[in-house]
């Protein structure tokens, strides 16, 4: 098994992750949106991870605003963050092995903890 090497690998990881998310009855409702909106979300997600891994400058914009907005209509609980991380780790572990694979899991955990603390401050 090899490590993440390029944008195509990022796309494979993100698409695999969202396949798991959409099959999860707890997570799927969070990502119900028009196709065009989800396509934009996917592109931003590809850019986000590509930028973190390869410093491409392809990601522009803040991370939190979309999650805060979604949280108003569908509360993103600690339980949902745990599911999110489990699916991300599963997808990563099934597809890749190496320093970049470890990095995307570590970064997802870090970002998940930050977002969870901001969206669920009393927990």
Secondary structure, DSSP 8 states (H G I E B T S, - for coil): -----SHHHHHHHHHHHHHHHHH-TTTGGGG---HHHHHHHHHHHHHHHHHHHH------S-SHHHHHHHHHHS---HHHHHHHHHHHHHHHHHH--SHHHHHHHHHHHHHHHHHHHHH-TT-
